[in-house]
Amino acid sequence: MTHNDLRSDALPTTVRGFLPASTVHDADRASSFLVEDVVVVDQAETFRGRGEVYAFLRDAGAEFEYTTEQIGARRVDDDHWVVTLRLEGTFPGGVAELDYRFTLRGDLVSELVIANHEA
């Protein structure tokens, strides 16, 4: 099944830089794409500010081995983008499709909501 509306190279540079850094837990690099007062919501848990988000990026899912594949992307408007990733690995359930809903402020991410993909 494919959800591709946009190719990866059509995404904003910020999103293209953030995603690969975050999937390998490179919190230093991923944090460079965030505003200071960033808000990240992952499965109903909220992290506020660069410090909390840094720890989340470093630690989230680190206890599991998994692969990620971008299976979709779409532009909502100039400041809002959604990227769908398929994760397969050793976490409970073994497979997940997640929407990464980005809100940009200028060239940085101001909000990211990670939730189960809405078919």
Stockholm file with secondary structure:
# STOCKHOLM 1.0

chainA/1-119         MTHNDLRSDALPTTVRGFLPASTVHDADRASSFLVEDVVVVDQAETFRGRGEVYAFLRDAGAEFEYTTEQIGARRVDDDHWVVTLRLEGTFPGGVAELDYRFTLRGDLVSELVIANHEA
#=GR chainA/1-119 SS CCEESSCGGGSCHHHHHHHHHHHTTCHHHHHTTEEEEEEEEETTEEEEHHHHHHHHHHHTTTTSCEEEEEEEEEEEETTEEEEEEEEEESSTTSEEEEEEEEEEETTEEEEEEEEECCC
#=GC SS_cons         CCEESSCGGGSCHHHHHHHHHHHTTCHHHHHTTEEEEEEEEETTEEEEHHHHHHHHHHHTTTTSCEEEEEEEEEEEETTEEEEEEEEEESSTTSEEEEEEEEEEETTEEEEEEEEECCC
//
